[in-house]
Amino acid sequence: MYDLIILGGGPAGCAAAVYSARKQLKTALVATEFGGQSTVSEKIYNWIGTPEISGMDLGKNLKSHVMYYKGEFLDVFEGESAQLVEKTDNGFLVKTSKQELHTKSILVTTGSSRRKLDIPGASDYENKGIIYCASCDGPLFSGQPVVVVGTGNAGFESAAQLAAYCPSVTILNRSDKFRADDITIKAVSAMPNVHIKLFTEPVEVIGEKFVSGLNVRNNQTGQEETLPVNGIFVEIGQIPNTGYLNNLVNLNEYGNIVTDPRTQKTSLPGIWAAGDCTDGHYHQNNIAAGDAVKALEDIYLELKAK
């Protein structure tokens, strides 16, 4: 019987594992891999304390830090994924892809998956111009024209970030209605180098070694054109990795786990959550790690101080 099982090996899961082991909670970390979504990033510039690091190296560093504490108080089950979580009389049963584990508490940090751009050429140019994180990879496109696909708050916020160092930022919208809030739309639309194309949808990504353009179509007139861009930033939503919880905790309309931002508690006592799988307003590596530490502090108090 573990005190705690941590599900997920991204920044949140790894931060929690380090803290949990140091607090001598009997812990298991279950992770398909280390690093989370960031492993696909060529360079990361906003991981605090490290001016520049590749996503792969970040994953290696996170694993190294966790493995330093592997031993009496920490078991690491790499290459396993959570398949089902069930409530039991004295805690929880976690069924992974390889075994069954019992625990008093759970911290969910399994993150989310980006919705992919599903048009010809998109898969060929991932990380070669097709980007899913403006704050992570945007600086690589300084001085180059870019396009943003997606008109929710994330799309407009990405455009605002890119406008600081890209000469031209084009936002594509399939209609004349936006999903972002009015204040954000007004502020970003007023930026002189931000352009919005209405009734426009992406058709095909073109390039050689890297992206050189995006073919788009006006869905009212049928007219097509090529936008000469070097970066295509995709913000069409995320899919939280929460299905294995089998409705044990409250989820929002998008499938994110609803948490108390003070403690990261979920609706079910004994389960906490942190990172991109939650309904937190901002999803970033540093925020995920911080929220996981916050959760771990609360978990420790629940297990040992009450």
N, C-alpha and C positions, 0 to 999 in steps of 0.2 A: 504494500500500500504506500503510494507516494504521498507526500504532502501536497505536491504541485506537479501538474503536467503542463508544459508550455508547448503549444502547437504553432509551429512556424519558425523559420530560421532567418528571417530578415533582421533589420536593425532592431525592431521591437523585441522579437523573440530572443535575440542574442543578448541585448541589454538586460532583459529580465533574467536570463539564465545566469549571467555573471553575478547579478545582485542576489539572486536566490541562493546560489552556491556559497557566496560570502556570508550570507545570513544562516547558513547551515540548515536550510530546508531540504528535505529529501526530494529531489527534483528529477524529472525526466524531460528532455527536450526532444520533440519529434519534428523532424524537418526533412522535406524532400531534398533540399539543398540549402546552402548558406548564401545570403546576400539579397534575396528577394528580387523585386523587379529591376533593381539597379544594376544587376549583373550584365544587362545588355547595353548599358551606357558606356560610350567610349571614354568619356571623361566626366568626372563629377567635381564641381568647383565649390559646392556649398556644404560639404561634410565638415562640420566645425572641428578645427584643429589640424586640418589637412587641406592646404590650398588647392591641391589637384591630385586626383586619384581615379583610376579606371574602375568601372563597375566590377570587373572580375577581381581586381586587387582588393576592393572593399570587401567583397565576399570572403576572400582568403583571410583578410585581417579579422573579420568578425568570427570566422571559424577558429582561427588561432587563439583568439581571446577566450572563446568558450571552452576550447579543448584544454586550456591552461588549468581550468577548474574541474575538468572531468575527473571523477574519482568517487570518493566516499559519499559526497552529497549531490553529485550530478552524473546522471546517465545520459548519453547522447545516442539517439537512434536516427542516424542520417540515412537518407534514401527511403524513408517511410512517410506515408501521408495518412492523415486522419480520414477514416471512412465513415465512422459513426460515433456519436457520443450519447450515452444513456445515463439517466439518473438511477442511482441505486440507494439502498437503505442507508448506507454509511458514506456516500460520496458519489463517484462517477465511474463508469466504465468507458474507456476509450478503446475503440477497435481501430487499429491501424491496418495498413496494407499487409502487415506481417505478423501481428500479434495482438493480444488483448492486455490492457494495462488498467490498474485500479488506482484511484487517486481521491484525495479529500477535496482538491480544488483544481480549477483549470484556468489558464490564461490563454485566450485565443488571439493569435497574432498572424493568422494565415493570409492576410493581405487581400489583394484583388488582382484581377487580370484586366488589362486594357482591352477595350473593344477595338478590334483591328479595322483598318481601312480595307474594305473588300472590293478592290477594283484591279484590273490588269496592271501588273508592274509593282504593286504595293509590296508584296512579300519579297520581291527581288531587291528592293532598296531599303529594307529595314536597317536602321543604323548607318545607312549610306545616303541620308537625306530625309528618310521617313523617321520622324521623331515623335515620341510619346511623352516627353517631359520638357517643357520650355525652360523651367527653372534649372534643370539639370544640364541640358545640352544647348540651350539657347545661345550662350556666349560664343560657341563654336561658329556661329553664323553671323558674327559681327561684320557689318559692311556688305551683307548679301541680301537680296530680296527673298522673302519667304511668304508662305501662305499658311493660314490657320483653317482647319476643317473642324467645325463645331461652334455653335453659337449659344451655348449655355454660359454660365459665369466662368467656368474653367477656360472656355475658348476665348472670351473677351479678356480675362485676366492674363492669359498667355500672350495675347496680342499686345497688351499693355507692356509686358516685360520685354517682348521682342522689339517693340517700337523704340526702346531706349538705345539700341545699337544696330538695328537693321534699317536701311534707307527706305524700304517699302514693305509693309505688312498688309496682306490682303486676306480678309475674312470671307469665307464662302457661306452662304445661307440658302437653303433649298426653297425658302418662301420669303415673304416679307414680314414674318413674325419671328421674334427672338425668344429664347428661353431664359436669357440672363435678366437680371433685375434692371429696372429703368435707369437707376443712377449709374450703374456700371456701363450700360450701353451708351449713355450720353457722354460720360467722361472719356471712354475709349474712342468713340466715334469722332470726338473733337480733336484727336491727335492728328497733326498734319500729314503724317506718313502712314496713317492707317486708312485703308480703303475697304469698303464693304460691297460685295457683289451679291445682289439679291437674285432669287430664283435660279441659283447656279449650283451645280453639283459636280463633283470630280468624276472623271471618266477613265483616265489612264495616266499612270506615272511614266515619264520618259526620262532617259538619261543614258550614260555609258557606264563608267565606273561608279559615278555618283549621280544623284538627281540633277537634271538640268531643266526640267519643266513639268507642268501638270496640265493635261488636257481637261478642259471643263466644258459643260454644256448648259445652255440656258434652257430650263425645262418648260418654258412657255413658248419660245420661238424655235427651239431645236438647234439653234446656232451653236457651233463649237468654236473654241479658240484655245490657244496654248499660252499659259502663263509662264514666263521665263523666271523660274524660281529655283533656288538651290536647297531650300529647306521646306518640308511639308510637315507642319505640326498638327498632330491628330488629337482632338479633344472631343471625342464622341461618347464619352462615358467609360465606366469601369464595371466589371462584374465581380462583386465580393465573393471570396471563397468561404462561404458559410453554409452551404447545403448540407454538410455532414452533421450539423447541429440538430437537424430534424425538428426545427421549430421549438427547441427547448427555451430559447430566449426571444425577446421581442426584436423584430427587425423593422426597419423603415420600408417605404415603398420600393426602394431600390435593392433591398436585401442586405443593407448594412446593419450591423448590430447596434442597437440603441444603448448608449452608455451614460452613466453619470460622469460628467467631465471633471468632477472633483476627485473621484476615486477610481474611475474606469469600471465600476461595477455594472453588470448587466441586470436584467429583470429577474434572473434566477440566482438566488444566493449560492455562492460557491463558484460562480463563473464570472471572470473579468475578461475584458477585451481591450486591445490597443492596436493602433496602426490603421492601415488602409481598409481593413474589414469593418471598421466602426463608422458611426455617423458623425465623426468629428468634422468640423468645417474645413480644416486644412489637412492635406495629406502630403507629408514630406518625411524624409528619413530622420531628420533631427527631432521632429515632432513625435514620430512613432516611437523612437527610443525613449524620449522623455515621458511620454504617456505610459510606456511599459514600466519604467522605473516607478512612476507614480502608482501604478497598479500593484507592483510588487511590494511597495511599502505598505499598501493597504492590505494585501494578502497576508503579509507577515503579522500585522496587528491582529487580523481575524484569527489566524491559526495559533499564535503564541501569546497574545496579550489580552485575550478576552475569555 
